[in-house]
């Protein structure tokens, strides 16, 4: 068990790096699904459902697992929506005997799954998502596989959450850098108008804003064109506002 747990930690670290490097919609989630199949004893199939900006993202190995999750969320019944809604694990030890979700169990049994374990993924979103693991035999997740799956889902959720936080910080830095660059070019443009027309800096900025409004372009773009010599300076008449 110690060896498996160490392997899990190493693979989750790999997953975290993938999440940081790959911002596509489902590649990291597909990797999480494949890791679950590889590392959790008794698993014959697995799938992840996670909230995106506007909808749900589904992955499954095999692909039919994603369809199972999609159907449960559309109907609002089954272990998957319950795990997401309540943030708690849901386990079916025998799909032929379970009475809580008859429709979901019938679908699982028809596909040859005798048991399943659905675990919430606590990401940065509300709702977050869930990891569903399916076994061909009954009671596939009643032993150590259950504990390992809990650890896997917890670490997977942390990896997703940390990656999202990192990307948000990276976007914030990019926005700040863009704002600083915009301010710098506007200051250069103001300096050109002050030097050429002898106006005050605040008057120069008002003139840039006026041309921006008249041309329906951003002040930064007007300023950049002025600094680069791509704009007719006769458009500016700061002296009239002095």
C-alpha positions in Angstrom: 0.0 0.0 0.0 2.9 2.4 0.8 4.4 1.7 -2.6 1.1 2.4 -4.3 0.5 5.6 -2.3 4.0 6.8 -3.3 3.3 6.0 -6.9 0.0 7.9 -6.6 1.8 11.0 -5.2 4.3 10.9 -8.1 1.6 10.5 -10.7 -0.6 13.3 -9.2 2.5 15.6 -9.3 2.8 14.7 -13.0 -0.9 15.5 -13.5 -0.5 18.9 -11.7 2.3 19.8 -14.2 0.1 18.7 -17.1 -2.7 20.9 -15.8 -0.4 23.9 -15.6 0.9 23.4 -19.1 -2.2 22.3 -21.0 -5.2 24.7 -20.9 -7.3 22.8 -23.4 -10.8 21.8 -22.2 -10.4 18.1 -21.5 -6.9 16.8 -22.0 -6.0 17.0 -18.2 -9.3 15.5 -17.2 -8.7 12.6 -19.6 -5.3 12.1 -18.0 -7.0 12.0 -14.6 -9.3 9.4 -15.9 -6.5 7.2 -17.2 -4.6 7.5 -13.9 -7.6 6.4 -12.0 -7.8 3.3 -14.1 -4.2 2.6 -13.7 -3.8 3.2 -10.0 -7.1 2.2 -8.3 -7.6 -1.5 -7.7 -10.8 -3.1 -9.1 -11.4 -0.3 -11.6 -12.6 -1.4 -15.1 -13.8 2.0 -16.3 -13.6 5.5 -15.1 -14.8 9.0 -16.0 -14.5 12.6 -14.9 -17.2 15.3 -15.1 -16.1 18.9 -14.3 -17.7 22.3 -14.5 -16.3 24.7 -17.1 -17.2 28.4 -17.6 -20.5 27.7 -19.3 -21.2 24.0 -19.2 -20.0 20.5 -18.1 -16.9 18.8 -19.5 -17.1 15.0 -19.7 -14.3 12.4 -20.2 -14.6 8.7 -20.0 -12.5 5.6 -20.5 -14.2 3.9 -22.3 -16.2 6.8 -23.9 -19.6 5.3 -22.8 -18.8 6.3 -19.2 -19.1 10.0 -20.2 -22.5 9.2 -21.6 -23.6 7.7 -18.3 -22.5 10.8 -16.4 -24.1 13.1 -19.0 -27.4 11.2 -18.7 -27.4 11.4 -14.9 -26.8 15.1 -14.8 -29.5 15.7 -17.4 -32.0 13.7 -15.3 -30.8 15.0 -12.0 -30.8 11.5 -10.5 -28.0 9.1 -9.7 -24.8 8.9 -7.8 -22.9 11.4 -9.9 -25.3 14.4 -9.4 -25.6 13.5 -5.7 -21.8 13.4 -5.2 -21.5 16.8 -6.9 -24.4 18.4 -5.0 -23.5 17.2 -1.5 -19.8 16.9 -1.9 -19.9 13.3 -0.6 -18.9 10.0 -2.0 -21.5 7.7 -3.3 -20.9 3.9 -3.6 -22.9 1.1 -5.2 -21.6 -2.3 -4.1 -24.0 -4.3 -6.2 -25.9 -2.7 -9.1 -28.4 -5.6 -9.2 -29.5 -5.0 -5.6 -29.1 -1.2 -5.2 -32.5 0.6 -4.8 -31.6 4.3 -4.5 -31.0 4.9 -8.2 -32.8 2.2 -10.3 -32.4 3.8 -13.6 -28.7 4.5 -13.2 -28.1 0.9 -11.8 -30.0 -0.6 -14.7 -27.8 1.3 -17.1 -24.6 0.2 -15.3 -25.7 -3.5 -15.1 -26.5 -3.5 -18.9 -22.9 -2.4 -19.5 -21.5 -5.1 -17.3 -20.6 -3.0 -14.2 -21.3 -4.7 -10.9 -20.3 -1.8 -8.7 -19.2 1.8 -8.7 -17.7 4.5 -6.6 -18.4 8.2 -7.3 -16.2 10.8 -5.6 -16.5 14.6 -5.6 -13.7 16.6 -7.0 -13.3 19.8 -5.0 -12.0 22.3 -7.6 -12.1 26.1 -7.7 -15.7 26.1 -9.0 -19.0 25.6 -7.4 -20.2 23.0 -8.4 -16.9 21.3 -9.0 -17.1 17.9 -10.5 -16.9 14.2 -9.8 -14.7 11.1 -10.5 -16.7 7.9 -11.3 -14.9 4.6 -11.0 -16.6 1.4 -12.2 -15.9 -2.3 -11.5 -16.9 -5.4 -13.3 -17.4 -7.3 -10.1 -19.6 -6.6 -7.1 -17.9 -5.0 -4.0 -15.0 -3.9 -6.2 -14.4 -0.9 -4.0 -15.3 -2.2 -0.5 -11.7 -2.7 0.6 -8.4 -0.8 0.3 -9.4 0.4 -3.2 -12.0 2.6 -1.6 -9.4 4.4 0.6 -7.0 4.8 -2.3 -9.8 6.2 -4.5 -10.6 8.8 -1.8 -7.0 9.9 -1.7 -6.8 9.9 -5.5 -9.9 12.1 -5.8 -8.7 14.5 -3.0 -5.3 15.0 -4.6 -6.8 15.2 -8.1 -9.1 18.0 -6.9 -6.2 19.9 -5.3 -4.2 19.6 -8.5 -7.1 21.0 -10.6 -7.7 23.8 -8.1 -4.1 24.8 -7.8 -3.7 24.8 -11.6 -6.8 27.1 -11.9 -5.4 29.4 -9.3 -2.0 29.5 -11.0 -3.7 30.3 -14.4 -5.8 33.1 -12.8 -2.6 34.6 -11.2 -0.8 34.3 -14.6 -3.7 36.1 -16.3 -3.7 38.8 -13.6 0.0 39.4 -14.2 -0.6 39.5 -18.0 -3.4 42.1 -17.5 -1.2 44.2 -15.2 1.6 44.1 -17.7 -0.7 45.2 -20.5 -2.0 48.0 -18.4 1.5 49.2 -17.6 2.4 49.1 -21.3 -0.7 51.0 -22.2 0.1 53.7 -19.6 3.7 54.0 -20.9 2.7 54.6 -24.5 0.0 57.1 -23.4 2.6 59.0 -21.4 4.9 59.1 -24.5 2.0 60.4 -26.6 1.2 63.1 -24.0 4.8 64.1 -24.0 4.8 64.5 -27.8 1.7 66.8 -27.6 3.1 68.8 -24.7 6.4 69.3 -26.5 4.8 70.3 -29.9 1.9 72.5 -28.6 3.2 73.7 -25.3 0.0 72.5 -23.5 -0.4 71.0 -20.1 -0.2 67.1 -19.7 -3.9 66.9 -18.7 -4.9 68.9 -21.8 -2.9 66.5 -23.9 -4.7 63.5 -22.4 -8.1 65.2 -23.1 -7.1 65.6 -26.7 -6.1 62.0 -27.0 -9.5 61.0 -25.5 -11.3 63.3 -27.9 -9.7 61.7 -30.9 -10.4 58.3 -29.4 -14.1 59.1 -29.2 -14.3 60.6 -32.6 -12.6 57.6 -34.3 -14.2 54.9 -32.0 -10.7 53.6 -31.1 -9.0 53.0 -27.8 -6.9 55.7 -26.3 -3.9 53.3 -26.2 -4.2 52.7 -30.0 -4.4 56.4 -30.7 -1.3 57.0 -28.5 0.6 54.2 -30.1 -0.1 55.5 -33.6 1.0 59.0 -32.5 4.3 57.7 -31.0 5.0 55.6 -34.2 4.2 58.5 -36.5 1.2 56.6 -38.1 -1.3 59.4 -37.4 -1.9 62.8 -38.9 -1.1 65.3 -36.1 -3.5 67.8 -37.5 -6.2 65.8 -35.8 -4.9 67.2 -32.5 -5.6 70.8 -31.5 -4.8 70.9 -27.8 -4.3 74.6 -27.9 -8.1 75.1 -28.4 -8.8 73.5 -25.0 -6.2 75.5 -23.1 
